[in-house]
Amino acid sequence: MECRLRYDAGAVSGQKTFDVVVIGAGVFGAWTAWHLAKRGQRVALIDAYGPANSRASSGGETRIIRMGYGADELYTRWSQKSLAQWKDFFAATHEPLFLETGVLWMGGNKDERLRQTGETLKRCGVTFEELDRAALEKRYPQIAFDGIGHGIFEPKSGALMARRAVAAVVEDSVRLGVEYHCAQAMNPREAGRVEHIATSRGERIASEEFVFACGPWLGKVFPDVLGSRIFPSRQEVFFFGIPAGDTSFAAPALPTWLFQEDLVYGMPGIEGRGLKIAFDEHGERVDPDTQSRIVSPAMTELVRKYVARRFPALKDAPIVETRVCQYENTSNGDFLIDRHPEMENVWFVGGGSGHGFKHGPAVGEYVTGQLVDGAPAEARFLLETKSTTQNRAVY
């Protein structure tokens, strides 16, 4: 979609005041604007580069949507809620952007997190299947299961077509009355109540509330408060070419997959892009504006060795596509959704921490409840729980 939904500068000039201005048209900002519009709010949505652009944490073609979160029931239930909303949205807009590939978790015999995942899925009523080593080997002969003792398969989970999904939410938000604008919002400086923000196009946009959902840029926009609490990390993604005529690396033969203890995940071949693979371990801290988007030789070698180990038929497969993006991590992996401590009508919405994309609908609904209804806050999302040192607890 890029910036083609830009409205006239005159639409936000003069005396017009919005109920809420959302800065950042990634998955959190887009769904927040959508839910607010559904509640009758006058909303402006602003992004410097366009919805789910190539610099953003919401960019790229695909994201996993899975229910498993170990013992963390909060995120399992949010995943359930979000998947239902994604599916309803795609049905209403005739956009088939969810692929029910299934999601396969794999771990060793003593993998405590995998055991906890099964217990939580059962409590939450999620459909899943437990597989032992023999069942895994029979069903997925294209995978080498060394060190793997059992697995959990979520048949109703899968992949979201990320960039296009966000663009579709923004498109529908505009249909609902949201005014989208491609411009850079200048950083607010005043303490107390913020009356307006300025943009790179010379506008002054007034609003009752301002929601900054600008992902890895949060620490740059609010350096004093978030500069040491948001940790953007470099994440490199690879796609390996599948042998000609081989359907064993496409769904349904191969689901979306995660090796729990290895912290490696990937997807089957989708739209001819090849097998997707990435390491979930946090990479080096980076600046989203200036980091190199070229994969490193070291990670390339590491990924090649891993693919040869886990998918022997792809040992000599070519790398057909790569991507470098970033996670925007909080200290522990919980989201950050809270007011600015000194600007009373400014909100932070971010900290997706590598697992947030799937939760876009639930995040938008939660933020709307905070702004419109004054709903009770989830303590785990508050600024006071975010440390300046990383200790990851959410996977």
N, C-alpha and C positions, 0 to 999 in steps of 0.2 A: 504493500500500500504506500510505502514511503511517506511523502508529505502531501499527497494530492488531496487530502481532506482539509487543507488549510481554508479557514474562513477569512473574510475580509478583516483587515486591521481595524476598520471602523466599527466592527462588531464588539470590540472590547475597549474602544476608546470612549471618550466622553464620560458620562455619569453611570454607565451600566455597572451594576454590582451583582456578582454571583453569590450563590449560597456556599459553594465549595469550588475551589480551584485545585485540581490534581496535577502535580508536576511529576511527569514520568509515565510514559505509555507502554510500560512493560506489562507483564501479566497481572501484577498486583494493582498497578494504577488503572489499567484498562477495566478490570473487574470492579474496582472501587467506583469508577465513574459510572459504569453500567448499573450497578446496584443503587447508587444514589439517584440516577435518573429514573429508575423504576419507582423510587419513593417520591418522585415529584420535585426533586431538588434541581435548581439551576446550576449547571456544572460546566466548567471549562476544563479541558484536558490539554496539557502542554507537553511537548517533547522536543528536544533539541535536534534529534536525528531521525525521528520517525518511529512508529510502533515496532517493538521487537527488532530493532536495527542490529547490524552486525557487530557493534561495540557492546551491546546490551547483554545482560545475563539471561534475558528471555529470547535472545536471537537463536539462530540455528533451526534445523528442520524438525527434530524430534526430541521428545522428553518422555521419560517413564512416568506412568501413573500406576502406583502399586499401593496395596493396603498394609503390607507388612512393615512394622516399626519396632520389632522387639516387644518389650513390655509397655511401650509408650502408647497407651490407648487414645490419648488426645489426638495424635496425628493420624492414627488409624481411622478414627471417627470422622476427622476432617477430610481424609481421603475419600471415604464413602460418600460424604455429603458433596464433595467437589465433583466426583465422577458422575453422580446423578445430575448435577447442574451442567457439567460439560455435555453430557449426552442429550439432555433436554434442549440445550442451546443449539447444538449441531442439528438436531431434528427440526427445530423451529426455523433455523436459517438455511436449511438444506445444504449444510457444509459437512461432508463426511470426513471429519478431521480427527476422529478417534479410531484407532485400529486395535481390535480385541485380539492381540497376539498371545495373550496369557503372559504371566510373569513367573519365572522359575528361580527360586532361591536355592543355593547350594552351600553346604557347610560340612565340617567334620563331625564325627560322631559325638564329640563333646562340645559342640557349638551351642553355648547357652543362649545366645541371642536368637538363634533359629528356633530353639525350643520355646522361648518366650513368645516369639512371633506366632507360632501355632496356637498357643494358649490364648493370646489376645484376639487373633482372628476368630477363634471359636466363641469367645465372649461377645464379640461384636457381630456375630452372625454372618461372617464373610465366607463365601464358598471357597474351599481350598482342598487340596489333595496332598497327603504325605507320601513320599516315595523313598524307598530304601535304595541302597547302591545298585542292587540287581535290577530293580525297576527303572532306575535312571539309565543304566547302560542299555537296557532293552529298548527304551523309548527314544533315547537320544544318542545313537551310535556315533554321531559326528563330534561328540564331546569326549575328551579324556578326563576321567574322574579321579585322578590320583589325589589322595588326601581328602576326598569327599566321601562322607558316610551316608548322608541322606539329603533330601530336598523337600521343599514345599512349593507347590504349583498353584497359583491363583489364576484360574481359567478366565475370569471376567475382567482382569486387568490388562494393561497393554501400553500403547504408545499414543501420545498426542502429537499432532503435527504443529510444532510449537509456534514458529513464526507466523504461519497462516492462521492459526487459532487466535493469537493475539490480535492480528489485523482484523479478523472477523468480529471480535468483541468490540473493537474500536469502531468499526463500520456500523455495527448495530447500536452502539451508544449514540452515535451521531443521528441515527434514525430516531432514537428516543429523545433527542433534543440537546445532547451534549455538544458543545462547541469545541471542536478540535483545532489546535493550532500548532504548527511547526515553528518553534522558536526556542531560544535558550532563556530560561528564567534566571534573572540575576539573584544572587544570594541575599536573602533578607538580613538586615543588620540591627534593626531597632529591637530593644527589649520591650516587654509588655505586649500590647496588642498590635499586630501587623495589619495595616489598613489596605495595603496593596503591594504587588510585586511589579517590578519592571522587567521587560524582556529585551532581547538583543535587537528587536525590531522597533524599539522605541515606544512600546505601549506601556501603560500603567494599568494593571488589571486589579480591580478591587474585589474583595470577597469577604464573607463572614468567617470562613475557615479555609486553611491552606493545608493540603496533604502532600508531603514530599515522599513520593514513592520512586525515588531515582536510584535504587539499587546500589551498585558499587560506587556511585558518585556521592552517596550520603555523607561519607567522611570528608569529602572535598567541599561540599556545600555548607556543612556545619563542622568545621575542623575543631572548634573548641570543645564541642560536646561529643562528637562521634569520630573524630579523627583517630582516636586510639581504641575505639570500640567496634568499628567495622573493618573487617580484614578481607579485602579483595584478593583472591588467590588465582594464580594462573592455572588453567585446566586445558589439557591438550586432548583432542579427540581424533580418532583415526577410523578410516573405512577401508576394509580389505576387499579386493575384488574376488568374486565367487567364480569358480571354474565354469566354463561354458556348459550350459545344459544341466547344471547341478541345482536341484531344488531343495536340497537338504539344509540349506542355510537361510531359507525363507520360511515365513510362517505359512502353514501351521506346523511344519516339521521342526522348526526351531522357534521357541518363544523368545520374548525379551528375557534377559538372564542377568543374574547377579551372583558372583562368588563372594559370599559373605566375609570370610576371613581374609581373602586376598584383597578386599576393597577394590574389586574390578567389576565393571558392569558393561552391558552392551545390548545390542538389538539385532534381530535378524535382518536380512536384506529387505529394505523398504524402498519402493520406487526405484529399484535398480542401483541404489547407492553403495551396496556392498555391506559386509558385516561391520557394524559399528562397535567400537570398543574404546573405553576410557578408564583411567585409574581414578578412583574416588578420593584417594588421599589428597589433602590440600597441597597445592603447589606453592611456589614462591609468591610473596606479596607483590602486587603490581598496581600500576595506575591504569585505569580503563581507557584513558585518553592516549597514553603513549606506549603501552606495552606492545611488543612485537607480536604479530598474528601469524608468525611462521613457526611451525613445530620445531623442537630442538632435536639435534642428532641423538642426544642421550635418551630422551623419551622414545624416539623412533626405534632405537635399538631395543629398549626395554619392552616395548609393545610387540615388536616382531618376535622376540623370544617367548613372550607370553602366549601369543596366538599360536606359535608352533607347538607349544606345550599343551594347550587346551583344545586346539582345533587342528589336529595333525594334517588334515587334508588341505589346510591353508598355509602350510609351512612356507611355501615359496610364492604365495599369492602377492600380487602387487598392491601397494597402497594407492588407492584410486582417488582419495579425497582426504583432506585434513581440515581441522578447525581449531582455533585457539580462542577460548572465551574466558570467563572468570566466574567463580562463586563469589558471593558477597556475604561473608561469614560473620556471625556474631561470635562471642567468646565460647558459647556452648552449643550453638546450632538452633536454639529457639529463635522464633521470629522477634522482631522489634516492632511493636505497634504501641505508640505512646505519644503523649504531648511533649513538645519542647519544654524544658524546665523553666525557661525565661520568656518565651513567646507564647502567650496563653492560647492563641488560636492557630498554632502551627503544630502539625502532627508528623511524626516519623512513621513510615510504613515500609519495612524492608527486612533485611537479614534473612533472605531466603535460604542461605547457607547450603546451596547445592541440592536441596530437596524441596524447595518452595514452589516450583512451577505448577505442579499438579494441584496445589492448594489455592490457586488464584480465585476461584469462585467463593470458597469459604472465607478467604481473607477479605475480599470485597464486601461480603455480607457482614462480616464481623466489624469492619471499619465503619460501614454504614450504620450499624447498630450503635456503635460508640458515638457517632456524630449526630444522628437523628433522634435516637431513643435514650441516649445516656445509659446504655446497657452496662451491666457489670463487666469489669475488665478481667481478662485472664492474667493472673499474676506473672506467669512465665514470660509474657510478652513485654513487660514493663522495662523501662530504661534502667531502673535501679538494679535489675538482675543481670545486666550486661557488664562484664569485667573488661579490663584492659589486657588480660592475658588469655590465651586460648586454651580451652580444655573441652574438647568436643565430646558431646554426650548424645547427640541426635544423629542417626545415620539413616 
